[in-house]
Structures are given as C-alpha cells and as structure tokens.
Amino acid sequence: MSNLSDRRKNYHKNELVEENLPLDPLSLFTTWYQEAEACQDILEANAMTVATADATGRPLSRVVLLKNFDDEGFVFYTNYESQKASAIAENPLVCLSFFWPELERQVIISGKAYKITKEKSEKYFHSRPLMSQLGARVSRQSSSVPNREYLEHKLKEEIENFSGHHEVPMPEYWGGFTVLPYAMEFWQGRPSRLHDRVLYQLQDDNRWNFGRLSP
C-alpha cells in the first residue's frame, strides 16, 4: 500500500476577510466561479460533486456538470430514473461541492433539490449536440447492460430512427434538477493549515448570515 503521509502542499494564493465579503453568498460564488472559468489550468470549472442519501441514509456521490446558477438555484441535468434521481425522490436534501485546487478553493453547498419545468429541460436538451441528445435516449442511466456493444447498437438504432429529422424528442425520463441552497461554505487554503472557512446560512427571513469556522 502506498504511504501518502508525506504528501503536503502549503496554500498561500488568497484569503477570505470578513470585511470584504458580500452579504449574499451567490455574489461570492459568482466571483469565484468566474475566476475558475478564467483559469486556463482548470479543465471544467463547472464540474461538481453531487452527494445524495436515500431514505435509509445510504450516501452516494458522483461528479456532474453544473449548467446554470442564479437566485433560483444550481441546475444540473440527469436521467430521472438514475440512482441520484431515485435518491432525491426519497430524500431531496443534497450537497454540492466544487474543488478548484489550482485556486486553492472549495465551495460546499447544502440545499434541497427540485425538478425544473419540462419546458426548461426541453430548451436545454435541444441546445445539446445531436449525438448527446441521442445518447440520452439510449442510456437508461444506472441500469445494468450486457456490454459496450449493446449501447453502441442502441445508438446506431437511434441514429437510423431520427435520420433526416429536424428535432429529437426529449425522453420523458430525462430532465433537470435545481438545488436551492440553505447553507454555503467557502474554503480558501491558507498557510500552516489555518485555512479560511466562511459559512453562510439562510435565516427564516430569507436573509443570509455568515461567520468564520475553525479550519
């Protein structure tokens, strides 16, 4: 087994100072996300881990792509028959996390997931490349398949079925979720492992309070 005990990095690129923080965490997230997008070393700034737990409490996490964020929440798309969607149906409380090591930053978002409207899902679905649309029709996400050839055969069938069509119908089992946050934590790496951690929490009056956490 590999010994990783000597793997260390000292963080020093930035800091979180309360006096400079906005009252709304979405403003801070927007700034950090824009800086992540501008960083040429980050391959996909919108890659995020979505953690769910089903009704029994069993957790599961996976990486998906954030496709939109605004005052209405953080949006991603999936198959509504997938493991993540099934878990959300049983327990809509989820956790999103972004890790941008090149900027020595992490954001953890706790919130409740809701299905977005079919109209919004269809608008995004039809903005995708054709082969991605066909792939969504082929994949019954998280279900067992016999082999890779099975998927490729199904894709070939879909290509033939919709050859010459102007539009591919969105599957009924496909769509988006938006996660409406009730807590957002911002982590900035600092020297000596005394990292900056600021937690925003939504109050009953829909205002946000924030405070510093011990690293």
N, C-alpha and C positions, 0 to 999 in steps of 0.2 A: 504494500500500500504506500502511496506517495505521502511524504511528510510535507505539509504545506505551512508548517508553523513559522517559517522564516519569510513568508510572502507578505510584505508590508509596503505600503505607499504612504507618503506624507502629503496631506492635502493642503493647498495654500492659495488657490486661484481666486477665491472670492469670500464674501462674508454676508451674513444676514444681520442687519442692525435694525432694531425695532423702530427707531425714529424715521427710517427711510421706507418703511413698509406701508403699502396701501391698506385701506380698511376692508377692501373686497379681495378675497383670495384669487378670484378669477383674473383680476388685473395682474397679479404677480405671476400666475400661471402663464398668462398670455405673453408676458415679457420673457419668462424663462423658455417657453416653447419657441418663440421667435428666435432666441439666441441659439437654441438647439438646432433649429432648421438652418440657421446661417452657418453653423459649424460644419465645415467640409469633412471632418473626420467622423461625423455621425451618419451612419448609413440610412437609418429610418428613425427620425426623431419621434414619429407618431407610434412607434412600437410600444405597447404597454402590456403588463401582466394583468389578467382578469382573474381574480380569485373568487370562487363561489363555495357555498356549502349547501348540501341538500337538507332535507327535513330531518335526517338522522344526525346531522352535524359533520358528515364526512366532507373534508375540504378537497378542492381540486383547483389547480391554477394552470393557465396557459397564456401564451403571448398572442395578442391580436393587434390589429391596427386601428387606432383612433381615426375617425373620419370626419368629425365635426365637434366643436365645442363652443358653447355660448351660455347665456343665462339659463337656458332650458336644460343644460346638462352636457354630458360627454357621450358621444354617439359611436357605436360600433355595430357591425352587421354580422349575421351568422345564420345558420340553419336553425329554425325553431324546434327541430327535433334532435338537436345535438345535446351532448352532456351538459354544456354550460346553460343552454336554454331550459333544459329539464330541471336543473338545479335552481335556476332563477324562478321558475314556475312554483317550486316548493318553498323557496326562501329568497325573496328578491333583494336581500341585503348583500352587497358585493363590495369588493375592494379592488381598486385600480392602482397600479404603481408604474411609474416611469423612472428609469435609471439611465442617466446620461453621464457615464464615468469620465468622458472627455472634458466635461464641465464640472466634475466632482459634485453632481447634484442628483437628488432623488425627490420625487413627489409621490405621496401616498394619499389616495382619495377614497374615503368611505362614503357610500351612498346607497340609494335604493334604485333598482333598475325597473324601467317600464318599457313596454313595447311602443315604438313610434307608430305613426299612422301608416297605413298601407300606401297612401299617396306619396309620402316621403320616401318610403322604402323603394317604391317603383321608380321614382325620379333618380335615386342613386343607382339602382340596379341597371337602368338603361344608360347611365353615364359610364358604365364599366366597359372595358374591351369586350368584343363579341365572344372571344374564347373564354373569358372569365364568366360571362353570363351562361354560356353552355356548360361550363364546369360546375356551376352552382346547381344546374338542373340534374347533372349526373350524380353529384355527391349527396348521399344520404348520410350526412356527417355523423361520425361516431359509430355507425353501424358496421358490422363485420362484412368483409368482402373476401372472395376466394383468393384473389391475386391481382397484380397490377394489370394484367391483360384484360380482366373483366372491366375495369374502369376505362381503359383505352377503347375497348369495344363499345361501351356505352357512349363514350364521347363521339366516336365515329357515327353511331346511330343518330345522335342529336345533330351533328353537322349535316347529315343527309336529310333529316326531317325538316330542318329550317333553312336549307339551301334556297336562296332566292327570296327569303322573307325579309321584310324591312325591319321587323321587330321580333325579339324573342320574348315570350311571356315570362314574367317572373313567377317562379314556383310559389304555391300557396304556403309552403313550409319555410319560406325564406324571408328575412326582414331585419329590421334594426332594433336595437335597444338604446335608450338614453339613460344615463346614470345621473341622478340628481343628488349632488353631494350634501352631506350634513357635517363633514369634517374633512379638512385638507391639511396635510403636514408637508412642510418644505424643509428639506435637509441639504445643507451646504457643508461639504467637507472642510475641515479646519486642521491646523497643525496639532500634534500631540494627542490626536483622537478626541479633542474637545470640539466636536462638530457643532455647528449651529442647527438647531431644530426649532421650528416655529409651527405651532398648531393653531389653525383657525377652526372655530366651532360655531355652527349655526345656532342662534338663540331662538326662543319662542316668538320673538317679534320680527323674525326673519333678518335680523342684523347679525353680523359676524363679530365675534370676539377672538382675539389672538393672544397667545402667550408663549413664552420660551419653555422648552423642555430640556431636561438634562440629557447630554449625549449618551 
